[in-house]
């Protein structure tokens, strides 16, 4: 457009071999081209401003993504460390359980396994302050008296949930 406007302006300035009517048309076209060029330059400026804003937004979002990726990496590392600790603890508990199971009578372990399967994974529960921690119910006085009367090595079960009750110093008996 600039080249065309420059060429038309050159023809206008030279005025050679141009009729008055062609001269007026040429002059009108030069003005029209100048206006069109100004409009296009305004559009280009507007596009450049929008591009600059978009680039700033991209930079901002890129920084946010980087920050979130760093947080994710940190969280993943903490999760992996916690998982490792839990795995180590589970292995230790499994080993400790195997030692304890080996020292228990077989009939008691069979009863425990039967109750554990029936009760969704918990076959024995601590008796704590006259409350079964398996089903969270408080024992009535008749049950408490029966447990008090039972020998220390006798297997005692909760009448409500059927779990084996483990008596401790905190049992409230």
Z-matrix of the N, CA and C atoms (Angstrom, degrees):
N
C 1 1.428
C 2 1.525 1 109.78
N 3 1.334 2 115.61 1 -39.95
C 4 1.469 3 119.60 2 178.43
C 5 1.526 4 110.46 3 -63.70
N 6 1.314 5 116.19 4 -41.52
C 7 1.471 6 119.77 5 179.70
C 8 1.521 7 110.61 6 -63.79
N 9 1.290 8 115.74 7 -42.62
C 10 1.473 9 119.16 8 179.58
C 11 1.522 10 110.48 9 -64.39
N 12 1.336 11 116.38 10 -42.67
C 13 1.463 12 120.11 11 179.18
C 14 1.522 13 109.78 12 -64.40
N 15 1.342 14 117.96 13 -41.26
C 16 1.469 15 121.16 14 179.42
C 17 1.526 16 110.56 15 -65.05
N 18 1.315 17 116.74 16 -41.32
C 19 1.462 18 120.73 17 178.59
C 20 1.533 19 111.06 18 -63.94
N 21 1.344 20 116.11 19 -45.23
C 22 1.470 21 119.62 20 178.94
C 23 1.523 22 111.06 21 -64.41
N 24 1.331 23 116.22 22 -39.14
C 25 1.471 24 119.39 23 179.48
C 26 1.521 25 110.12 24 -65.50
N 27 1.322 26 117.83 25 -37.68
C 28 1.454 27 122.87 26 177.59
C 29 1.534 28 110.38 27 -62.90
N 30 1.310 29 116.24 28 -44.61
C 31 1.474 30 120.52 29 177.48
C 32 1.515 31 110.25 30 -62.93
N 33 1.325 32 114.92 31 -39.15
C 34 1.469 33 119.65 32 179.94
C 35 1.524 34 110.29 33 -65.37
N 36 1.348 35 115.66 34 -45.24
C 37 1.462 36 120.76 35 -178.24
C 38 1.531 37 111.15 36 -65.11
N 39 1.300 38 116.40 37 -37.83
C 40 1.469 39 118.73 38 -178.80
C 41 1.524 40 110.45 39 -74.04
N 42 1.295 41 117.57 40 -37.38
C 43 1.457 42 122.67 41 178.43
C 44 1.505 43 114.30 42 61.85
N 45 1.297 44 117.14 43 7.45
C 46 1.459 45 120.77 44 -175.71
C 47 1.510 46 110.47 45 -76.70
N 48 1.318 47 116.96 46 126.16
C 49 1.455 48 124.64 47 174.09
C 50 1.512 49 113.75 48 66.33
N 51 1.305 50 117.39 49 28.43
C 52 1.454 51 120.16 50 -178.80
C 53 1.528 52 108.19 51 -118.81
N 54 1.311 53 116.30 52 130.02
C 55 1.456 54 120.67 53 178.62
C 56 1.521 55 109.02 54 -74.63
N 57 1.313 56 116.94 55 165.44
C 58 1.452 57 122.17 56 -178.45
C 59 1.530 58 109.98 57 -63.05
N 60 1.296 59 115.36 58 -38.40
C 61 1.460 60 119.67 59 179.59
C 62 1.530 61 110.13 60 -66.89
N 63 1.330 62 118.53 61 -45.20
C 64 1.456 63 122.00 62 177.19
C 65 1.517 64 111.22 63 -63.70
N 66 1.315 65 114.97 64 -35.00
C 67 1.459 66 120.74 65 178.76
C 68 1.528 67 109.96 66 -64.11
N 69 1.328 68 117.30 67 -44.62
C 70 1.467 69 121.58 68 178.47
C 71 1.526 70 110.01 69 -64.27
N 72 1.320 71 116.94 70 -42.47
C 73 1.471 72 120.53 71 178.13
C 74 1.519 73 111.17 72 -63.27
N 75 1.317 74 115.40 73 -41.50
C 76 1.461 75 120.65 74 179.79
C 77 1.519 76 110.55 75 -64.71
N 78 1.329 77 114.81 76 -41.54
C 79 1.452 78 120.01 77 179.86
C 80 1.540 79 109.77 78 -64.85
N 81 1.295 80 116.64 79 -41.59
C 82 1.463 81 122.16 80 177.88
C 83 1.534 82 110.46 81 -63.21
N 84 1.313 83 114.82 82 -40.51
C 85 1.470 84 119.11 83 179.69
C 86 1.526 85 110.95 84 -66.91
N 87 1.338 86 117.87 85 -38.19
C 88 1.466 87 121.40 86 178.58
C 89 1.520 88 109.36 87 -63.49
N 90 1.331 89 117.18 88 -43.57
C 91 1.467 90 120.76 89 179.08
C 92 1.534 91 109.38 90 -63.82
N 93 1.329 92 116.42 91 -43.77
C 94 1.464 93 121.71 92 179.61
C 95 1.531 94 110.39 93 -62.02
N 96 1.340 95 116.50 94 -42.78
C 97 1.469 96 120.32 95 178.79
C 98 1.527 97 111.06 96 -65.44
N 99 1.326 98 117.26 97 -38.24
C 100 1.471 99 120.87 98 179.17
C 101 1.527 100 109.67 99 -64.28
N 102 1.340 101 115.93 100 -43.28
C 103 1.473 102 119.64 101 178.83
C 104 1.531 103 110.05 102 -64.39
N 105 1.318 104 115.78 103 -44.85
C 106 1.470 105 120.03 104 179.50
C 107 1.526 106 110.57 105 -61.57
N 108 1.346 107 116.61 106 -40.55
C 109 1.467 108 121.05 107 178.82
C 110 1.531 109 109.59 108 -63.95
N 111 1.333 110 117.74 109 -42.76
C 112 1.465 111 120.78 110 178.79
C 113 1.528 112 110.29 111 -62.33
N 114 1.347 113 116.53 112 -42.06
C 115 1.469 114 120.05 113 178.36
C 116 1.522 115 111.23 114 -62.53
N 117 1.330 116 116.21 115 -43.46
C 118 1.464 117 119.72 116 179.38
C 119 1.526 118 111.58 117 -65.69
N 120 1.322 119 117.15 118 -37.56
C 121 1.464 120 120.01 119 178.14
C 122 1.525 121 110.47 120 -65.44
N 123 1.356 122 116.78 121 -37.45
C 124 1.465 123 120.13 122 176.11
C 125 1.523 124 110.65 123 -62.83
N 126 1.338 125 115.78 124 -42.13
C 127 1.467 126 120.25 125 178.44
C 128 1.520 127 109.95 126 -63.10
N 129 1.330 128 116.91 127 -43.45
C 130 1.466 129 120.96 128 179.32
C 131 1.523 130 110.20 129 -61.38
N 132 1.348 131 117.80 130 -42.81
C 133 1.463 132 121.05 131 178.71
C 134 1.531 133 110.65 132 -62.61
N 135 1.321 134 115.52 133 -43.29
C 136 1.463 135 119.69 134 179.30
C 137 1.524 136 110.71 135 -62.62
N 138 1.324 137 116.87 136 -43.02
C 139 1.470 138 121.28 137 178.55
C 140 1.525 139 110.14 138 -63.82
N 141 1.334 140 116.42 139 -40.44
C 142 1.471 141 120.00 140 179.11
C 143 1.530 142 110.37 141 -64.20
N 144 1.349 143 117.25 142 -40.51
C 145 1.460 144 120.02 143 178.23
C 146 1.527 145 110.61 144 -64.93
N 147 1.317 146 116.60 145 -42.54
C 148 1.466 147 120.20 146 177.92
C 149 1.517 148 110.55 147 -64.00
N 150 1.332 149 116.85 148 -39.74
C 151 1.461 150 121.36 149 178.07
C 152 1.524 151 110.25 150 -62.19
N 153 1.323 152 116.04 151 -43.92
C 154 1.458 153 120.25 152 179.58
C 155 1.531 154 110.35 153 -61.56
N 156 1.345 155 116.64 154 -44.30
C 157 1.462 156 120.43 155 177.38
C 158 1.518 157 111.57 156 -61.64
N 159 1.333 158 115.67 157 -41.91
C 160 1.463 159 119.99 158 179.24
C 161 1.525 160 110.60 159 -65.42
N 162 1.322 161 117.13 160 -39.46
C 163 1.468 162 119.97 161 178.93
C 164 1.523 163 110.66 162 -65.74
N 165 1.340 164 117.30 163 -38.40
C 166 1.463 165 120.34 164 176.97
C 167 1.530 166 110.14 165 -63.85
N 168 1.323 167 116.04 166 -41.72
C 169 1.471 168 120.82 167 178.91
C 170 1.534 169 110.30 168 -64.33
N 171 1.325 170 116.63 169 -40.62
C 172 1.467 171 120.86 170 177.79
C 173 1.529 172 109.64 171 -62.20
N 174 1.325 173 116.18 172 -43.12
C 175 1.468 174 120.27 173 178.74
C 176 1.524 175 110.39 174 -61.77
N 177 1.337 176 116.22 175 -45.37
C 178 1.460 177 121.20 176 179.36
C 179 1.534 178 110.91 177 -61.22
N 180 1.319 179 116.05 178 -46.72
C 181 1.463 180 119.81 179 -179.78
C 182 1.523 181 112.13 180 -66.58
N 183 1.318 182 116.65 181 -36.38
C 184 1.463 183 120.63 182 177.52
C 185 1.529 184 110.05 183 -63.08
N 186 1.335 185 116.06 184 -41.48
C 187 1.462 186 119.69 185 178.09
C 188 1.525 187 110.69 186 -64.47
N 189 1.339 188 116.48 187 -40.70
C 190 1.466 189 120.12 188 178.40
C 191 1.526 190 110.55 189 -64.35
N 192 1.316 191 116.72 190 -42.15
C 193 1.466 192 120.37 191 178.60
C 194 1.528 193 109.42 192 -61.50
N 195 1.326 194 116.85 193 -43.23
C 196 1.465 195 120.20 194 179.40
C 197 1.529 196 110.79 195 -61.63
N 198 1.339 197 115.89 196 -43.18
C 199 1.469 198 119.71 197 178.93
C 200 1.531 199 110.38 198 -63.46
N 201 1.325 200 116.91 199 -42.54
C 202 1.465 201 120.29 200 179.22
C 203 1.524 202 111.58 201 -67.14
N 204 1.323 203 116.72 202 -37.46
C 205 1.465 204 119.50 203 176.92
C 206 1.521 205 110.69 204 -64.41
N 207 1.343 206 116.69 205 -38.05
C 208 1.465 207 120.13 206 177.64
C 209 1.531 208 110.08 207 -64.76
N 210 1.334 209 116.65 208 -42.13
C 211 1.464 210 120.17 209 177.87
C 212 1.518 211 110.55 210 -64.07
N 213 1.318 212 116.49 211 -40.92
C 214 1.459 213 120.93 212 179.32
C 215 1.528 214 110.45 213 -63.45
N 216 1.320 215 116.43 214 -43.28
C 217 1.460 216 120.85 215 178.73
C 218 1.525 217 110.12 216 -61.31
N 219 1.332 218 115.99 217 -43.46
C 220 1.462 219 120.66 218 179.03
C 221 1.527 220 110.80 219 -63.92
N 222 1.333 221 116.20 220 -46.38
C 223 1.469 222 120.35 221 179.89
C 224 1.526 223 110.73 222 -62.67
N 225 1.313 224 117.02 223 -40.07
C 226 1.461 225 121.22 224 179.01
C 227 1.533 226 110.30 225 -63.70
N 228 1.323 227 116.01 226 -42.07
C 229 1.472 228 119.85 227 179.06
C 230 1.531 229 110.62 228 -64.45
N 231 1.351 230 116.31 229 -42.40
C 232 1.464 231 119.27 230 178.64
C 233 1.527 232 110.81 231 -66.01
N 234 1.344 233 116.51 232 -39.72
C 235 1.464 234 120.14 233 177.96
C 236 1.519 235 110.56 234 -62.35
N 237 1.327 236 116.32 235 -45.26
C 238 1.465 237 120.51 236 -179.37
C 239 1.530 238 110.83 237 -63.10
N 240 1.345 239 116.28 238 -39.52
C 241 1.468 240 119.56 239 178.60
C 242 1.526 241 110.18 240 -65.82
N 243 1.340 242 116.35 241 -43.39
C 244 1.463 243 119.74 242 179.14
C 245 1.528 244 110.81 243 -65.10
N 246 1.319 245 116.89 244 -39.61
C 247 1.466 246 120.64 245 177.83
C 248 1.525 247 110.23 246 -62.60
N 249 1.311 248 116.28 247 -41.44
C 250 1.464 249 120.07 248 177.63
C 251 1.521 250 111.52 249 -61.82
N 252 1.347 251 115.81 250 -42.91
C 253 1.464 252 119.72 251 178.48
C 254 1.531 253 110.61 252 -63.75
N 255 1.345 254 115.46 253 -43.19
C 256 1.465 255 119.41 254 179.57
C 257 1.530 256 111.26 255 -64.34
N 258 1.326 257 116.17 256 -40.57
C 259 1.463 258 119.59 257 177.93
C 260 1.537 259 110.99 258 -62.38
N 261 1.336 260 115.82 259 -41.76
C 262 1.460 261 119.78 260 178.95
C 263 1.528 262 110.34 261 -65.47
N 264 1.320 263 116.07 262 -41.98
C 265 1.465 264 119.82 263 178.88
C 266 1.533 265 110.68 264 -65.43
N 267 1.333 266 116.43 265 -41.46
C 268 1.474 267 120.14 266 178.66
C 269 1.527 268 110.06 267 -62.43
N 270 1.318 269 117.64 268 -40.72
C 271 1.465 270 120.94 269 178.87
C 272 1.527 271 110.43 270 -63.64
N 273 1.339 272 115.71 271 -41.07
C 274 1.471 273 119.90 272 179.21
C 275 1.522 274 110.24 273 -65.44
N 276 1.335 275 116.79 274 -45.49
C 277 1.461 276 120.59 275 179.98
C 278 1.525 277 110.34 276 -62.94
N 279 1.316 278 117.15 277 -41.02
C 280 1.468 279 121.12 278 178.11
C 281 1.521 280 110.71 279 -61.57
N 282 1.318 281 116.02 280 -43.07
C 283 1.464 282 120.01 281 179.12
C 284 1.528 283 110.32 282 -65.35
N 285 1.338 284 116.57 283 -45.18
C 286 1.467 285 120.72 284 178.27
C 287 1.535 286 110.81 285 -60.93
N 288 1.335 287 115.97 286 -40.57
C 289 1.467 288 120.81 287 -179.91
C 290 1.529 289 110.04 288 -63.51
N 291 1.326 290 115.62 289 -42.39
C 292 1.468 291 118.92 290 179.77
C 293 1.525 292 111.41 291 -60.51
N 294 1.332 293 116.60 292 -38.69
C 295 1.467 294 120.81 293 178.76
C 296 1.526 295 110.12 294 -65.83
N 297 1.336 296 115.89 295 -43.09
C 298 1.467 297 120.14 296 -179.18
C 299 1.526 298 110.56 297 -67.85
N 300 1.330 299 116.35 298 -44.09
C 301 1.472 300 120.40 299 -179.87
C 302 1.526 301 110.33 300 -60.09
N 303 1.308 302 117.26 301 -38.96
C 304 1.463 303 120.98 302 -179.49
C 305 1.528 304 111.56 303 -63.93
N 306 1.342 305 117.21 304 -28.07
C 307 1.466 306 120.22 305 -178.21
C 308 1.531 307 112.54 306 -89.86
N 309 1.321 308 118.53 307 -5.57
C 310 1.468 309 122.56 308 -177.92
C 311 1.531 310 110.81 309 -90.68
N 312 1.321 311 116.39 310 151.57
C 313 1.476 312 119.49 311 175.34
C 314 1.530 313 110.06 312 -64.30
N 315 1.308 314 116.08 313 145.14
C 316 1.464 315 121.49 314 -176.01
C 317 1.524 316 111.61 315 -64.14
N 318 1.349 317 117.64 316 -38.71
C 319 1.468 318 119.35 317 -179.51
C 320 1.523 319 111.72 318 -66.83
N 321 1.324 320 117.69 319 -34.96
C 322 1.475 321 121.10 320 176.63
C 323 1.526 322 110.23 321 -67.43
N 324 1.307 323 117.28 322 -40.53
C 325 1.476 324 120.28 323 179.22
C 326 1.526 325 110.65 324 -67.88
N 327 1.327 326 117.36 325 -35.67
C 328 1.473 327 120.26 326 177.59
C 329 1.525 328 109.78 327 -65.46
N 330 1.340 329 117.49 328 -42.86
C 331 1.465 330 121.63 329 177.07
C 332 1.530 331 109.85 330 -62.16
N 333 1.320 332 115.33 331 -46.56
C 334 1.477 333 119.48 332 179.74
C 335 1.526 334 110.85 333 -58.10
N 336 1.324 335 118.53 334 -47.52
C 337 1.468 336 122.26 335 -178.52
C 338 1.528 337 111.17 336 -62.56
N 339 1.331 338 116.08 337 -39.96
C 340 1.468 339 120.40 338 178.68
C 341 1.537 340 109.94 339 -62.13
N 342 1.314 341 117.07 340 -46.81
C 343 1.474 342 121.34 341 179.54
C 344 1.523 343 110.23 342 -66.55
N 345 1.313 344 116.97 343 -41.48
C 346 1.464 345 121.53 344 -178.30
C 347 1.530 346 110.69 345 -59.61
N 348 1.308 347 117.19 346 -44.83
C 349 1.468 348 120.89 347 179.16
C 350 1.530 349 109.86 348 -64.00
N 351 1.326 350 116.08 349 -43.99
C 352 1.470 351 121.19 350 -178.38
C 353 1.529 352 111.62 351 -66.83
N 354 1.308 353 118.06 352 -35.30
C 355 1.471 354 122.56 353 -174.69
C 356 1.533 355 113.66 354 -96.92
N 357 1.302 356 117.94 355 15.73
C 358 1.461 357 120.38 356 175.09
C 359 1.514 358 114.59 357 74.30
N 360 1.317 359 117.76 358 33.02
C 361 1.458 360 120.50 359 172.31
C 362 1.510 361 115.21 360 109.37
N 363 1.341 362 119.11 361 -8.68
C 364 1.462 363 121.36 362 -179.38
C 365 1.527 364 108.01 363 -121.68
N 366 1.331 365 115.75 364 108.62
C 367 1.459 366 120.28 365 -177.66
C 368 1.508 367 113.48 366 -98.73
N 369 1.326 368 116.37 367 -19.84
C 370 1.460 369 120.93 368 178.91
C 371 1.523 370 108.00 369 -136.07
N 372 1.333 371 114.40 370 147.36
C 373 1.467 372 118.89 371 -179.22
C 374 1.523 373 109.06 372 -139.07
N 375 1.305 374 115.05 373 148.57
C 376 1.464 375 121.12 374 179.45
C 377 1.528 376 109.07 375 -73.75
N 378 1.323 377 115.73 376 138.29
C 379 1.454 378 121.86 377 172.01
C 380 1.520 379 105.80 378 -91.22
N 381 1.333 380 116.12 379 111.55
C 382 1.461 381 121.07 380 -174.17
C 383 1.523 382 109.17 381 -125.80
N 384 1.320 383 116.14 382 115.58
C 385 1.467 384 122.99 383 179.96
C 386 1.528 385 111.08 384 50.71
N 387 1.321 386 114.38 385 50.47
C 388 1.463 387 124.61 386 177.71
C 389 1.531 388 112.68 387 62.68
N 390 1.318 389 117.28 388 25.38
C 391 1.473 390 121.98 389 179.22
C 392 1.522 391 108.73 390 -126.87
N 393 1.343 392 115.62 391 133.63
C 394 1.463 393 121.55 392 175.35
C 395 1.527 394 107.12 393 -77.54
N 396 1.315 395 116.82 394 121.19
C 397 1.465 396 119.08 395 -179.23
C 398 1.524 397 112.38 396 -81.09
N 399 1.313 398 117.67 397 -2.13
C 400 1.463 399 121.26 398 174.64
C 401 1.523 400 111.15 399 -78.94
N 402 1.342 401 116.13 400 -49.50
C 403 1.468 402 120.30 401 -179.26
C 404 1.525 403 112.35 402 -109.52
N 405 1.315 404 117.43 403 -4.80
C 406 1.465 405 124.62 404 176.61
C 407 1.532 406 113.88 405 68.60
N 408 1.323 407 116.61 406 20.38
C 409 1.460 408 119.69 407 178.54
C 410 1.521 409 110.09 408 -98.31
N 411 1.335 410 115.36 409 144.59
C 412 1.452 411 120.54 410 177.60
C 413 1.525 412 108.67 411 -82.94
N 414 1.311 413 116.11 412 138.20
C 415 1.459 414 120.96 413 -179.79
C 416 1.520 415 109.72 414 -77.12
N 417 1.332 416 116.19 415 143.53
C 418 1.469 417 118.70 416 177.26
C 419 1.528 418 108.57 417 -78.99
N 420 1.319 419 116.44 418 171.07
C 421 1.468 420 120.87 419 -174.11
C 422 1.530 421 111.75 420 -63.81
N 423 1.332 422 117.15 421 -33.03
C 424 1.476 423 119.14 422 179.77
C 425 1.527 424 109.65 423 -63.84
N 426 1.341 425 117.60 424 -44.32
C 427 1.469 426 120.83 425 178.74
C 428 1.521 427 110.74 426 -65.08
N 429 1.324 428 116.75 427 -40.55
C 430 1.468 429 120.71 428 179.25
C 431 1.526 430 109.54 429 -61.25
N 432 1.327 431 117.01 430 -43.76
C 433 1.468 432 120.44 431 -179.74
C 434 1.525 433 111.07 432 -65.36
N 435 1.335 434 118.28 433 -38.50
C 436 1.462 435 121.20 434 177.32
C 437 1.529 436 110.69 435 -62.69
N 438 1.319 437 115.92 436 -41.63
C 439 1.469 438 120.15 437 -179.41
C 440 1.518 439 110.26 438 -68.16
N 441 1.341 440 116.67 439 -38.81
C 442 1.472 441 120.08 440 177.68
C 443 1.523 442 110.48 441 -61.67
N 444 1.319 443 115.90 442 -37.54
C 445 1.465 444 120.79 443 -176.98
C 446 1.524 445 112.19 444 -76.77
N 447 1.330 446 117.23 445 -21.10
C 448 1.472 447 120.50 446 -177.64
C 449 1.526 448 110.81 447 -72.11
N 450 1.324 449 114.55 448 147.97
C 451 1.467 450 120.27 449 177.48
C 452 1.525 451 109.62 450 -65.58
N 453 1.329 452 117.60 451 152.74
C 454 1.477 453 122.54 452 -177.26
C 455 1.527 454 111.80 453 -59.60
N 456 1.315 455 117.63 454 -32.68
C 457 1.460 456 119.91 455 -177.65
C 458 1.533 457 113.00 456 -94.45
N 459 1.328 458 117.61 457 3.31
C 460 1.466 459 121.61 458 178.69
C 461 1.535 460 109.53 459 -79.84
N 462 1.337 461 116.06 460 138.66
C 463 1.465 462 121.26 461 177.53
C 464 1.525 463 108.10 462 -76.93
N 465 1.337 464 115.61 463 122.92
C 466 1.461 465 121.74 464 -178.53
C 467 1.517 466 107.98 465 -113.94
N 468 1.353 467 115.42 466 134.47
C 469 1.459 468 120.17 467 -179.45
C 470 1.521 469 109.53 468 -119.16
N 471 1.332 470 114.39 469 149.87
C 472 1.465 471 119.98 470 176.64
C 473 1.518 472 108.40 471 -79.34
N 474 1.325 473 117.08 472 130.41
C 475 1.459 474 121.07 473 -176.94
C 476 1.526 475 112.09 474 -64.73
N 477 1.325 476 117.28 475 -33.34
C 478 1.461 477 120.68 476 -175.57
C 479 1.530 478 112.51 477 -73.11
N 480 1.332 479 117.64 478 -55.47
C 481 1.465 480 120.34 479 -174.31
C 482 1.527 481 113.43 480 -100.77
N 483 1.330 482 117.47 481 -15.01
C 484 1.452 483 121.00 482 177.54
C 485 1.517 484 114.55 483 84.24
N 486 1.326 485 118.02 484 -1.49
C 487 1.466 486 120.27 485 -179.32
C 488 1.528 487 111.20 486 -71.00
N 489 1.324 488 114.46 487 156.00
C 490 1.455 489 120.64 488 173.92
C 491 1.517 490 106.87 489 -75.35
N 492 1.329 491 116.81 490 129.44
C 493 1.463 492 120.50 491 179.69
C 494 1.527 493 109.58 492 -92.67
N 495 1.294 494 115.73 493 129.36
C 496 1.465 495 121.57 494 178.65
C 497 1.515 496 106.96 495 -99.38
N 498 1.324 497 115.81 496 115.91
C 499 1.455 498 121.18 497 -177.66
C 500 1.532 499 109.73 498 -87.61
N 501 1.339 500 115.39 499 135.18
C 502 1.467 501 122.20 500 177.16
C 503 1.516 502 108.76 501 -133.13
N 504 1.314 503 116.33 502 -178.99
C 505 1.471 504 120.19 503 177.97
C 506 1.525 505 110.51 504 -65.75
N 507 1.313 506 118.34 505 -22.62
C 508 1.465 507 122.64 506 -178.77
C 509 1.526 508 112.49 507 -89.80
N 510 1.329 509 118.31 508 7.69
C 511 1.451 510 120.94 509 -173.46
C 512 1.524 511 113.43 510 -68.44
N 513 1.308 512 117.92 511 -21.73
C 514 1.452 513 119.98 512 -179.36
C 515 1.511 514 112.32 513 81.76
N 516 1.300 515 115.79 514 22.00
C 517 1.480 516 121.09 515 -178.94
C 518 1.500 517 108.86 516 -113.99
